[in-house]
Amino acid sequence: MATHIDSAPAPLAFPTPPSNHAPTPTADPNLSAPRILTSSALQNDTPLANALRDFINDGYLHHPTYAPPKWSTPRSIRYLNLGEMFKTLDTTGAFAIITYPDPDSSSGTKIAAAAAASPWKGDMDGADDDDQYPTATLRAGERGWEIKSVMVEARLCKRGLASTCIAALQEYLVGVERERGSGVLDLWLHCVDFINEKYWLRRGWREVRRHGKRAGFWGSVDAFQLIVMRKEIEVEGKGMGVQVKEV
């Protein structure tokens, strides 16, 4: 099942990744193959961008992962408006989404899972722990892409949809880095120790560093560790014969 890429004219012309490596999300025929939406494509499709923003925000508000007793209520939404989502994505970022038919939707489909990748801008450590949205700190020598806004509809959890979206993004970004002449794809993410640290470790990510956060930060009931994780992907070969190897 090939990954579909929606793109529009952008500052960089990114190549289409080889379709023979595209992951299959599930045996459920109602679920689509992962679809890549570049930043420029989303900005040219306001209804889809709004649907994606609503899906991510609804997940932050209602998903069991962020529910009491670990997380307090009320919780805040992830993206206040489309401008904030586009700014977070940057001009070179992209989302991967999986959808299913929904006759009640104006578009005829509904989003089942999503994940985003944007240029890595550094840790969300912040100089002041009272700052709920600290400025990222980019350390010398670090580059790559951050995986973020990973969300799956609650009833479809534990079916590999998040991993499928991330795999599609990884495949797409391999093409981006190959176009740039880079032999390595560096992926980064932030996670919370008691929520999803083990999830990411099982999937080959490694801890780089962590920052202690007080109770109440981002609505957490208890103090927690904000962990920075990294995965390095070595890219070998050119064109459709590209090989991907985790370092």
N, C-alpha and C positions, 0 to 999 in steps of 0.2 A: 504494500500500500504506500504510494509515494506521498511525500510531503509536498503540500501545495504552498506556493509563495505568492503573496500579493505585494506588489511593490509599485512605486511611482517614481518619477525622476527625483533623484536625491543627490546630495553633494558627492557621494561615492557610489560607483556602480558596482554593486555586490553580485557575485556570480550565484547561480543556482546550484545547490549542493547535489551530489550524486544521488539519484533516487533509489539506487539499489541498496543503500544502507538505511532507508527510511524505516522507522519502527512501526509496528502494528499495535495500536492501543489496546485492543481487546477483541474477543471473538464476537462481541455484540455487533450485529450488522447495522444497528441504528446509530452507532457512534462513528463519526467521521475520522478520516486520517488527520494527523496534525496539520494545521495550516499556519504558515508563517505570515505575520502581518508586520511589515516594516513601519517605521515611524511615519514616513511619508504617505504610505497607503492608508493608515489610520486617520491621518489628518485630512485625507480626501474622502473619507467615509464617516461622516459625523454620526449617523445612526448606529453603525457598528461600534464606533469608539465609545458612544454613550452606553451601549449594551455591555461592553467590556468593563467600563468603569463601574457600572452598577453591579456587575457580577463580582468584581474584586471587593467593592465596598460592602456588599451584602455578606460576603464571606468573612470579612473582618468583624462585622457586627454580630453575626449569628452562627458562624461555624463552631462546632463543638470543641475544636482545638483551642479556641480563645474564650471558652466559657468558664464560669465559676466552677469549682472554688479556686482555680489557679489564676483566673483573670477577673477583674472587677467589672461591674456594669455601672453606668452606661459606658460603652467603648466608642472610640472615635472611628470615623471612616478613613479609608486609606487615601483617597484622592478627592479633594474638595471640588474640583472642576476639571475639565478636559485640559486646560492649560497646565495645571499641575502635573497631570499624567504625562503629557507630552514633554514637559521639562524634565521629569524624572527619566523618561525613556531616552531623551536626547535625540539628536537628528539621525544618529546611526544605530539606535537600538531597535529591538523588535519584540513582538509577542508571538508565542505559539499558542494556538487554541485548538480544542476539540469540541465539536458541536453534535447535536442530535436534532431530529425533526421535531418541531413544535407548531402545530397548526394554529395555536392561539397567539403566536408571536407575529408581529408585522413582517418580520423577515422570513418567517417560516422555519426558523431554527432557534435553538437555545444553546448557550455556552455550557459545556459540561466541565471543562478544565482549562486552565490558562497558566502560563508562566512567562516572565519577561527577562530580557537581557539588555543591559545598558553598559556603557563604558565605565570601568571601575574608577571610582573617584576617592576611594579610601575608606577607612574605618569610621563608623558612627560613634566614636568614643566621646568627642566633645570635651571642651575645656571645663565646662560647668555641668555637673550632674543634674542640676535643676532644669537644664535645657532639654525639653522633651524631644526636640528635633535638632540635635547637634549638627554642626557643620562637619562634613566628612574631612578626614585628614589623610591626604595621599602621601605615602612614604616614598622615599627615594628608591628608584629602581623597580617600583611596582607598576604594572600595567595589566590590561586585559579587560574582562567583562564580568559584570556582577549579575548573578541570577537572583531575581526578586519577584514579588507579587505572585508567588506560587499558590494557586487556589484550585480546589476541586469541589464540585457540588457534593454536599454532605452524604447524600444517598449513594453516591458513586465512588466513595472512598475505598481504598484497599483494592483497587483494580488496576493499578499501575499507570493511571492517567497522568499523574504529575511527572513521573519518570519519563513517560512518553513525550510529553511537552518539552521537558528539559533535553531529552535526546535529540529532538527535532531542532531545538535552538543550538545545541552543540554542533550538530551536522551543518547547520547554516553558518555558524561562526567559523567553522573550519574553512569553509569557502572564503569567508571574509579575510581571514588571516593569510590564506594562501594567495589571495589577490594582492595583499599587501607585501608579500614576500617573506612572511614570518613562518618559521618552522614550528612554532609552539603556540598553542591556544591556552591562555591562562584564564581560568574561571574562578570567581570569588563569590562568597555569600556570607550573610550574617545569619546566625541562628541563636535561639535561646536554649540554655542547657536543659531545662526540665521539660521543654516542649518537643524539640526535634533534633537535639544533638546526636542521639543514637541513630536516628533515621539517616542522617547525612553520612555519618561514619560508616554505616553498613553499605553505603553506595560509593565508597571509594574516596570520599573527601577527607582531608586531613586538617587538623587544627593548626592555625598559625599563631594566634594569640587570643586573649579574652579580656574583657573589661567588666568589672563588677558594677552592678546597677542596684540602686536602692529600691525598697518596696514602694510601689506607687508609680514607678517609672513605666511609661506606656500602659498604665493601668494594671500592672502586675500586682497581685496581692502580696507576694513575697519578694525579697531581694533575689536577683538572678545574675547569671553570667551571660553577657553578650559575647558570643564566640565568632571570630572571623575564621572562615574555612576557605581552603583553596584546592583546586584540582588542576593539574597540568596535563595537557593533551599534546602529544607530539604528532605533527602532521608530516607525512612522507609522501612523495610522489606528486604528480601534477594531473590536472584535469580529472576525468571520470575515474582514473585509476588511483585516486587518493587513498592512502591508508591512514587510519587513525589509531594511535597507540597511547594509552594512559601511561604517564611517566611515574 
